[in-house]
Structure formats: C-alpha cells, structure tokens
C-alpha cells in the first residue's frame, strides 16, 4: 500500500507557520493585523492559534484532513504576506 493511499487513516494534522520579522515592532504590527482575521475563521475541523514571540509571529494549525490543513496554511501564509508588506517587510 502506498503512503499516499486514500486508505491512510489520519486522525489529526498539525503544522506551524513561523514568520520572523526584523523587529518586535514589525512583528507586533503583523500580529495585530492578522489576529482579528481569526474571528472570521470557519469552525469546521480546523483550528488556528496565533502567538507573538520576540520578533516572530507563529500560527499553529490543527486540521482533520490534509485538504483542511493545506487550506489553512495557504490562508495564513496570505495573511502574513499582506500584513508584512503593509509594515514594509518583504519576504518570499
């Protein structure tokens, strides 16, 4: 059986997306911009938490399926990217 088989029983997927910014001020600005978006998050089988540590903003994603995890990761990445540009911090 292939590890990519649909028979694979996944109970929970966890991921962490960390954005390291140049300063605490930039990290706080990105955190403050993204945090309200979590209130609009669909409550399906996915949960997202956000934390601020020094110059880093971290998103912790828990999902029931790979599709939900991918969707959450893409959404958080987009939010981080837009908020970073607003504070003048570019990343790839």
C-alpha positions as a Python dict, from the first residue, in 0.01 Angstrom:
ca = {
    (1, 'X'): (0, 0, 0),
    (2, 'X'): (129, 344, -92),
    (3, 'X'): (164, 607, 184),
    (4, 'X'): (-44, 830, -41),
    (5, 'X'): (-332, 586, -48),
    (6, 'X'): (-679, 703, 43),
    (7, 'X'): (-681, 414, 294),
    (8, 'X'): (-435, 601, 515),
    (9, 'X'): (-610, 685, 842),
    (10, 'X'): (-510, 1035, 956),
    (11, 'X'): (-657, 1150, 1286),
    (12, 'X'): (-501, 1493, 1314),
    (13, 'X'): (-259, 1709, 1119),
    (14, 'X'): (-54, 1972, 1299),
    (15, 'X'): (154, 2245, 1137),
    (16, 'X'): (335, 2556, 1248),
    (17, 'X'): (399, 2854, 1026),
    (18, 'X'): (654, 3098, 1168),
    (19, 'X'): (723, 3444, 1032),
    (20, 'X'): (1042, 3601, 1162),
    (21, 'X'): (1046, 3978, 1118),
    (22, 'X'): (1322, 4233, 1158),
    (23, 'X'): (1192, 4392, 1476),
    (24, 'X'): (946, 4347, 1761),
    (25, 'X'): (756, 4650, 1631),
    (26, 'X'): (704, 4485, 1289),
    (27, 'X'): (612, 4153, 1450),
    (28, 'X'): (354, 4326, 1671),
    (29, 'X'): (209, 4512, 1372),
    (30, 'X'): (171, 4189, 1172),
    (31, 'X'): (26, 4005, 1473),
    (32, 'X'): (-225, 4286, 1537),
    (33, 'X'): (-326, 4289, 1170),
    (34, 'X'): (-373, 3911, 1139),
    (35, 'X'): (-525, 3832, 1481),
    (36, 'X'): (-874, 3977, 1405),
    (37, 'X'): (-891, 3756, 1095),
    (38, 'X'): (-903, 3450, 1321),
    (39, 'X'): (-1250, 3560, 1433),
    (40, 'X'): (-1371, 3502, 1077),
    (41, 'X'): (-1216, 3154, 1063),
    (42, 'X'): (-1457, 2877, 971),
    (43, 'X'): (-1502, 2643, 1266),
    (44, 'X'): (-1506, 2327, 1054),
    (45, 'X'): (-1248, 2068, 1155),
    (46, 'X'): (-961, 2316, 1166),
    (47, 'X'): (-830, 2531, 1447),
    (48, 'X'): (-574, 2808, 1418),
    (49, 'X'): (-392, 2980, 1705),
    (50, 'X'): (-160, 3275, 1675),
    (51, 'X'): (124, 3375, 1907),
    (52, 'X'): (381, 3651, 1923),
    (53, 'X'): (731, 3566, 2048),
    (54, 'X'): (1003, 3831, 2028),
    (55, 'X'): (1033, 3913, 1655),
    (56, 'X'): (827, 3614, 1537),
    (57, 'X'): (461, 3560, 1466),
    (58, 'X'): (364, 3192, 1480),
    (59, 'X'): (48, 3027, 1355),
    (60, 'X'): (-40, 2681, 1488),
    (61, 'X'): (-275, 2483, 1267),
    (62, 'X'): (-464, 2167, 1362),
    (63, 'X'): (-676, 2001, 1098),
    (64, 'X'): (-863, 1676, 1045),
    (65, 'X'): (-769, 1631, 679),
    (66, 'X'): (-482, 1722, 453),
    (67, 'X'): (-714, 1944, 245),
    (68, 'X'): (-816, 2144, 553),
    (69, 'X'): (-452, 2179, 663),
    (70, 'X'): (-347, 2296, 317),
    (71, 'X'): (-630, 2549, 300),
    (72, 'X'): (-542, 2685, 646),
    (73, 'X'): (-172, 2703, 562),
    (74, 'X'): (-241, 2892, 237),
    (75, 'X'): (-477, 3134, 409),
    (76, 'X'): (-240, 3210, 697),
    (77, 'X'): (51, 3249, 456),
    (78, 'X'): (-151, 3502, 253),
    (79, 'X'): (-244, 3698, 566),
    (80, 'X'): (121, 3704, 678),
    (81, 'X'): (236, 3815, 334),
    (82, 'X'): (-11, 4104, 307),
    (83, 'X'): (45, 4224, 664),
    (84, 'X'): (423, 4208, 616),
    (85, 'X'): (404, 4421, 305),
    (86, 'X'): (195, 4680, 488),
    (87, 'X'): (467, 4723, 753),
    (88, 'X'): (731, 4738, 478),
    (89, 'X'): (883, 4393, 533),
    (90, 'X'): (914, 4182, 218),
    (91, 'X'): (970, 3809, 226),
    (92, 'X'): (948, 3526, -25),
}
